[in-house]
Amino acid sequence: MKPNPIKIIDTTLRDGEQAPGVVFSLNEKLTIAKMLDDIGIEELEVGSPFISDRNIKVIQKIVNSGFKFRSSCWSRAKTEDIDAAAKTGAEAINISYSISDIQLSAMGKDRNWVFSTMPQIILYAQKRFKYVSLGAQDASRADFNLLTKYIKTAEELGVHRIRVADTVGILNPFSTYELISKVVSILSSDDMAIEFHGHNDLGMATANSISALHAGADCVSVTVNGLGERSGNAPLEEVIMALKMSMGCDCHYNISLFNELCRFVESASGRKIHESKPIVGEMTHKHESGIHTSSLLRDRNSYEAFNAKDVGKTDSTFVFGTHSGSAALINFFKDKGLIITNTEALELLNQVKSYSEKQKRSITSNEIEDIYNRKKT
């Protein structure tokens, strides 16, 4: 991965809110923006101003709130969209062109339209914004010769960044690496940054984002909880933790705020976090297996990649059921000030397993104490 001051671009307030049925209030957007700023995210794509006058006013509020991140707006390749974005006071603009034949045809456009309008559109934006990013929408399905011409034209026109988008999420880590490597190789200099924007339709957005960075992309765009259209985008919290834990990157992000951020976006979006979701799901630090819990009592690293408290969650918990072991039971009662012997624990464990099997679920702390108290009487 090549060094670059911008690694993460969050688009929760733009691409995330495009998820059907998701509407953030102004206060919710400001809260999300503040949390992302506190985490240390370098850029936020804060919306699409052309949608309405209300969007313009909301984005103005975010831009003028004194956050440290760079604010950017998303725009179609239209001068009126650029005008709307300019009203917000945002520092940067992301202008999107569809460049796959399938999307151009669906829009009633063709390749000639792309290259005949690019110079005018880019020059128009450069007069109004300090930073101009150009999106290659559906790049993963585009003819590579077309993509090459598109990128070289953008470079000649002085565009600051190209967004290579896997719009329908068809790439895998290998094809992502190959595509980004080829994109990086056609650049004439390091002046233009490469961004990867991955969707999660096949469940590979996180892996693809890491692969893109490894191939030489300067940054990736993500959303909190992977919120977005269809199956969503690469989740911010997963990408950053993968960089930290799997790639060994010395990330400066404040990961202790992840759980608070993800839970707030869960509530504001109405999109519940799956209990087994990586990083912040309820099950990521819950354990039942006797073999696991016995080892975890000695060393939490034995069956956990990272500590629950690292990402702002409460400590790991043990649940009891058909796979539990006696060590977890002994520890459970020890925490309550009761010492039980190995023999007592084994006898109690048989009753716990039997009860759990009948209920077809893990059993609660109160139920374990009831079983213990019934046994004592």
N, C-alpha and C positions, 0 to 999 in steps of 0.2 A: 504494500500500500504506500503510495507516495504522500508526503506530508502536505497538508493544506489546512488553513485555519478553520474552514467550514467542513464539518463532517455530517451533521444532522440537520435536516430541514423538516420541521414539523408542519403537516398540512391538515391537522385535525379540524381546524376551523374552516377549511375550504373543502378538501376532498372527503374528510370525515363527515362533515355536515351534509354532503351530497347523498349519504346513505338514506334510503327511503324512510320517511317518517321521523327523521332526526332534525330537530330545530333547537338551537341554543339561544337562550336569551342574552341580552347584552351583558348582564352581570355574570352569567355563566361563562361567556367568552372571555371576559376580563379575568375571571378567576383562573380559567385554564391557561390563559396567556401568562399570568403571574407565576403559576406553578412551573410552567415550562421555562420561564425566565430564571426562576430560582434553581432549577435543575441545571441550567447552563446551556440550553439549546441555542444554537447560533442564529437560526433564521426561522421565522414563522410565516407561512403562507396564510394570510389572515382572511382571505375571502375573494369573491368575484364581484367587484363593484358594479358591473354592468347590469346585474340582476335587478337592482332597485335602488331608489334614492335612500331607502332605509339602510341598505347594505353599505352605501357610501358613508353614511353618518356613523354607523357602528364601527367601521374600519377606522374612521377618523379618530374615534374615541380610543381605540387600541393603540394606534400610531402615536397619539399625543399623551400616552400614559407614562412615558418615561422609562419604558423597558429597555434593556440592553440589547436584545436581539434585533437583527435586521428584519424589517417588515416588508413583505412582498405581496403583490396581488396577482391573481390569475386572470388572463385575458384571452379572448379569441383574437384571431388575426384581423381585427377591425379597428379603424381609427377611433370610432366612437367608444369602443371598449377601453382603449388607451386613454382617451379623454376622461372617462369615468374613473379610471384607476388614478389618474393624475390628481383628481380632486381630493383623494384620500390623504395625500401627503406621504404615502409610502415611499420608501427609498428605492425599492426594486419592483420589477414587473416580470412575470413569467408569461410569455406569449406562446400559445400553442397552435401548431399546425398538425393536422393529421397527415401522415406521410405513407400510409399503406394504401395500396390500390383499393382494397375492400372498403376502407373508411372513406377515401376520397370519392369513390363511386356512390356510396350511400349518401354523401353530402351534395352530390351533383357537381363535384369538382374534378379536376385532373391535375397531373403533375405540372403542366404548364402554368396553371393558376398559382401553384406554390411558388415557383421561381419568378414569375412575373410580378408578384405582389410583395415578396420578401424585402427587397431593397427599400421600398417606400415605407412599409410597416416598421421595419427596424429603425430607419432614420427618424421616423416620426416619434418612436418610443425613446430613442436616445436623446432627443431634445427635451424630454420631459422627465427622464429618470436617470439617476446616477448609475444604476445597475440594471442591465437588460439580460434576461435569461430567455432562451428559445427552446420550446418544447418540441420534441419529435414524438408525437402521439402515435401509438401503435408501432413503434420502431421495431419491436420484436417480430412483427409480421411483414415488415417492409422489405422491398428489394434492397439488398445491401448497396448496390451501385447508386440507387436513389438516395439512400441514407448518407452515403459518402459525399455525394454532390451537395446535399443539404447541409452537412456539417462544414464542408469546405467553404461553401457560400457564406454561412454564418460567421466563420472565422475571418473571412475577407472583409465582412461588413463590421467587424469589431464587436461581435456579441461576447458577453462576458462568460456565459455558461450555456451548455447544451443539456437539456433533460432527455435522457434516453428512457422512454417509457415502455414497460411491458404491460400494456393497457388491459389486456384480458388474461394476464397471468399464465401464459403458456410456456415460459422459459423454465429451465431447471438450472441447478448450480453450474453444470458443465457448459451448457449453451450460453448462460449468462457470462461466464468467464471468457468464453470464446468471443462473444459479441463485443464486450467492453474492451477486451484486449485489442481487437481489430479497430475499434473506434479510437482508442488512445493512439494507436500506431499511425493513423492517418492525419493526426494533428501536426501542423507545421511548427508549433511552439507550445510552451506550457501556459501561455497567456489565457487560454480559454479552458474553463473548468468543465468537468464531466460529472453530471448527476445521474444517478439511477433511480427510477421510480417504479417500484414493483407492486403488482396486485397479487392477491392470494387465492386465485380461483382453483389452483391445484395444490394449495397448501405449502408452497415453497417460497413465499415472499421474503421471509427472514433469511433463509439460506441463500436466496438469490442476491439479496442486498449485501450480505457478507462477501459473497463471491465477486460481486461487482467492485467492491472496495479493494479486494485482494487483487483484482485484475487491473487496477489503476484508476478507478473512479475516484473523484475528489470528495463526493458527498452522496448521501442517499436521502430520499424523502420518505417519511413515515407518518403514522398516525397513532395516537394513544389507543391502546386495546386493539389496534388493527382496524379501527372503525373506518367504514367506507362502503362504496357501492358493491353489490353482490357479496362476495366473500371477504371484501375489505382489502386493506393495504398491509404493508409490512408493519408490524407493531413496534412502536418506538422502544418500549421497555425490553422486548425480546432482542431487537437488533443491538441495543447498547450492551445488554448483558452478554450477548454472544461475542461482541467485540472484546469485552472485558474478560470473560471466563474461558472462551474457546480460542480466541485469537491472541490473547495476552496483551491487548492494547492498554496503555496507561491512560484510560479515559478520565477526563476531568469532571464528568457529570455527577451530580449529586443523586445517586441511586436510592438514597434513603427516603426520597420523596415519591418513589414510584407507586407504592401501594395507595397512598393518599390521592395522588393524581388519577390513577386508574379507577379507583372507586368513585371519585367525583364525576369522571366522564361516564362511567357506568350509569350513575344516577341521572345526570343531565341528558344523556342520550336515550335513556330507556332501553339500552341494549345490555342485558345481563351478561356478566363475565362467567364463562363456563367454569365449573368447579375444578376442572383439570387443566385449565389454561396455564401455559408456562409462566413463570415468574410470580404472578400475583393470584393465581387460582387457589381456592381454599385447600385443595388436595396436595399442592406442591410441597407442603411441609407437614403432612399428616401421615402417620405410620401405624400399621397394624401388625404386620408380619413379625413373628417372634424372633426370627433370625436377624431381621433388620433392627428391631428395637433394642435387642441385646447389644448389638454392635454400637448403635447410636448412643446408648447410655455411656459407653466408654469414649467414643469419639464421634462427634456430629458429622465430621467429614466423611465418615465411612459410607453413608448413603445419602449425602446431600452435597450438591455442587456448590451451594452457597447458603449462608445463614439467613433464616427468615427475617431477622432484624436488619440485615444489610439493606433490604428493599422496603423497610418500614412496616413490616408485618410483626405480629406478636410471635413469640417463640414457637418452635416446632411443638406439635402435640402428638400424643399417642392415643389411638382409639382402640377399643377392645372388641374382638369378634372371634370368628372361627380360626383365624391364623395367629392369634396372640400367643405370647410366651410368658413364662412365669416371671422372668426378670422385669418385664414391664409392670406386672401386678405388684411385685415387691416394691418397685420404685413408686408406683401410684400411692400405695398406703404409707410409704416412708414420707412422701410429701405432705401427708395428712397427719403425721406424727404417730403413726401406728407401725409397729414392727411385726411382720409375719414371717414365719419360717418357710424354708423351701418346701417342706411337706404340706404346710397349710396352703401355700401358693399353688401347688400342683392340684390339690383337691378343689380349690376355688376355681382354678382355671378350667377344669372339666365342666363345672356348672356354668361358667361364663360362656364357653363354647356351645354348650347345649342350648342355652337361652338364646344366644345369637343366631344359631341355626334355625330355631323355631320362629324367631322374629324376622329372619332373612335380612338382617342389617347389623351394623355395629351397635353396641349398646352404650348407654350414657354412664357418666360417673355416678349419678344417683342410683342407677340400676345395679351397678357393681357394688355399691355400699349396701343396698337392700339385700343382695344375694349374700354378702358377707355377714350382715347382721342376722339374717335368717339362719345361716349356718351356725352362728354362735349361740343361738337360743335353743 
